[in-house]
Amino acid sequence: MGFDEVIQIRCTSLQKERWEEAAKLDRRRFTDWVRMQLDDAADKAIEEAEKKSK
């Protein structure tokens, strides 16, 4: 799978440091870790919305 989109977010230096540390502890590259976190959050939000709509 090729990645062809770029997103940018603004955050504090503390947030970025914490996220980088979490990625390091998870033995993942920072971008991979962020992508996984966003995918997990999206899955959860979609599942919750689908439950509410039933």
Biotite code that builds the C-alpha atoms (Angstrom):
import biotite.structure as struc

atoms = struc.array([
    struc.Atom([0.000, 0.000, 0.000], chain_id="A", res_id=1, res_name="MET", atom_name="CA", element="C"),
    struc.Atom([1.433, 3.347, -0.996], chain_id="A", res_id=2, res_name="GLY", atom_name="CA", element="C"),
    struc.Atom([0.727, 6.451, 0.991], chain_id="A", res_id=3, res_name="PHE", atom_name="CA", element="C"),
    struc.Atom([-0.066, 9.475, -1.130], chain_id="A", res_id=4, res_name="ASP", atom_name="CA", element="C"),
    struc.Atom([-1.683, 11.878, 1.337], chain_id="A", res_id=5, res_name="GLU", atom_name="CA", element="C"),
    struc.Atom([-0.075, 14.058, 3.988], chain_id="A", res_id=6, res_name="VAL", atom_name="CA", element="C"),
    struc.Atom([-1.761, 15.519, 7.062], chain_id="A", res_id=7, res_name="ILE", atom_name="CA", element="C"),
    struc.Atom([-0.365, 18.130, 9.405], chain_id="A", res_id=8, res_name="GLN", atom_name="CA", element="C"),
    struc.Atom([-1.461, 18.896, 12.941], chain_id="A", res_id=9, res_name="ILE", atom_name="CA", element="C"),
    struc.Atom([-0.423, 21.478, 15.451], chain_id="A", res_id=10, res_name="ARG", atom_name="CA", element="C"),
    struc.Atom([0.480, 20.268, 18.912], chain_id="A", res_id=11, res_name="CYS", atom_name="CA", element="C"),
    struc.Atom([2.549, 21.287, 21.889], chain_id="A", res_id=12, res_name="THR", atom_name="CA", element="C"),
    struc.Atom([6.140, 20.174, 22.220], chain_id="A", res_id=13, res_name="SER", atom_name="CA", element="C"),
    struc.Atom([5.106, 18.112, 25.251], chain_id="A", res_id=14, res_name="LEU", atom_name="CA", element="C"),
    struc.Atom([2.455, 16.277, 23.253], chain_id="A", res_id=15, res_name="GLN", atom_name="CA", element="C"),
    struc.Atom([4.914, 15.480, 20.484], chain_id="A", res_id=16, res_name="LYS", atom_name="CA", element="C"),
    struc.Atom([7.521, 14.273, 22.967], chain_id="A", res_id=17, res_name="GLU", atom_name="CA", element="C"),
    struc.Atom([4.980, 11.991, 24.645], chain_id="A", res_id=18, res_name="ARG", atom_name="CA", element="C"),
    struc.Atom([3.779, 10.574, 21.332], chain_id="A", res_id=19, res_name="TRP", atom_name="CA", element="C"),
    struc.Atom([7.345, 9.964, 20.171], chain_id="A", res_id=20, res_name="GLU", atom_name="CA", element="C"),
    struc.Atom([8.122, 8.217, 23.451], chain_id="A", res_id=21, res_name="GLU", atom_name="CA", element="C"),
    struc.Atom([5.015, 6.050, 23.117], chain_id="A", res_id=22, res_name="ALA", atom_name="CA", element="C"),
    struc.Atom([6.036, 5.090, 19.578], chain_id="A", res_id=23, res_name="ALA", atom_name="CA", element="C"),
    struc.Atom([9.531, 4.258, 20.762], chain_id="A", res_id=24, res_name="LYS", atom_name="CA", element="C"),
    struc.Atom([8.200, 2.089, 23.588], chain_id="A", res_id=25, res_name="LEU", atom_name="CA", element="C"),
    struc.Atom([5.951, 0.329, 21.062], chain_id="A", res_id=26, res_name="ASP", atom_name="CA", element="C"),
    struc.Atom([9.027, -0.174, 18.836], chain_id="A", res_id=27, res_name="ARG", atom_name="CA", element="C"),
    struc.Atom([7.387, 1.593, 15.927], chain_id="A", res_id=28, res_name="ARG", atom_name="CA", element="C"),
    struc.Atom([8.331, 4.490, 13.737], chain_id="A", res_id=29, res_name="ARG", atom_name="CA", element="C"),
    struc.Atom([6.555, 7.641, 14.834], chain_id="A", res_id=30, res_name="PHE", atom_name="CA", element="C"),
    struc.Atom([4.509, 7.950, 11.636], chain_id="A", res_id=31, res_name="THR", atom_name="CA", element="C"),
    struc.Atom([3.440, 4.296, 11.815], chain_id="A", res_id=32, res_name="ASP", atom_name="CA", element="C"),
    struc.Atom([2.437, 4.691, 15.465], chain_id="A", res_id=33, res_name="TRP", atom_name="CA", element="C"),
    struc.Atom([0.396, 7.836, 14.752], chain_id="A", res_id=34, res_name="VAL", atom_name="CA", element="C"),
    struc.Atom([-1.328, 6.176, 11.787], chain_id="A", res_id=35, res_name="ARG", atom_name="CA", element="C"),
    struc.Atom([-2.243, 3.161, 13.953], chain_id="A", res_id=36, res_name="MET", atom_name="CA", element="C"),
    struc.Atom([-3.616, 5.384, 16.715], chain_id="A", res_id=37, res_name="GLN", atom_name="CA", element="C"),
    struc.Atom([-5.753, 7.331, 14.247], chain_id="A", res_id=38, res_name="LEU", atom_name="CA", element="C"),
    struc.Atom([-7.042, 4.127, 12.646], chain_id="A", res_id=39, res_name="ASP", atom_name="CA", element="C"),
    struc.Atom([-7.945, 2.708, 16.067], chain_id="A", res_id=40, res_name="ASP", atom_name="CA", element="C"),
    struc.Atom([-9.716, 5.932, 17.078], chain_id="A", res_id=41, res_name="ALA", atom_name="CA", element="C"),
    struc.Atom([-11.635, 6.018, 13.790], chain_id="A", res_id=42, res_name="ALA", atom_name="CA", element="C"),
    struc.Atom([-12.713, 2.376, 14.170], chain_id="A", res_id=43, res_name="ASP", atom_name="CA", element="C"),
    struc.Atom([-13.959, 3.059, 17.688], chain_id="A", res_id=44, res_name="LYS", atom_name="CA", element="C"),
    struc.Atom([-15.847, 6.217, 16.707], chain_id="A", res_id=45, res_name="ALA", atom_name="CA", element="C"),
    struc.Atom([-17.498, 4.509, 13.738], chain_id="A", res_id=46, res_name="ILE", atom_name="CA", element="C"),
    struc.Atom([-18.506, 1.469, 15.815], chain_id="A", res_id=47, res_name="GLU", atom_name="CA", element="C"),
    struc.Atom([-20.026, 3.690, 18.519], chain_id="A", res_id=48, res_name="GLU", atom_name="CA", element="C"),
    struc.Atom([-21.928, 5.767, 15.963], chain_id="A", res_id=49, res_name="ALA", atom_name="CA", element="C"),
    struc.Atom([-23.281, 2.643, 14.293], chain_id="A", res_id=50, res_name="GLU", atom_name="CA", element="C"),
    struc.Atom([-24.478, 1.269, 17.651], chain_id="A", res_id=51, res_name="LYS", atom_name="CA", element="C"),
    struc.Atom([-26.302, 4.526, 18.407], chain_id="A", res_id=52, res_name="LYS", atom_name="CA", element="C"),
    struc.Atom([-28.009, 4.570, 15.020], chain_id="A", res_id=53, res_name="SER", atom_name="CA", element="C"),
    struc.Atom([-29.583, 1.142, 15.488], chain_id="A", res_id=54, res_name="LYS", atom_name="CA", element="C"),
])
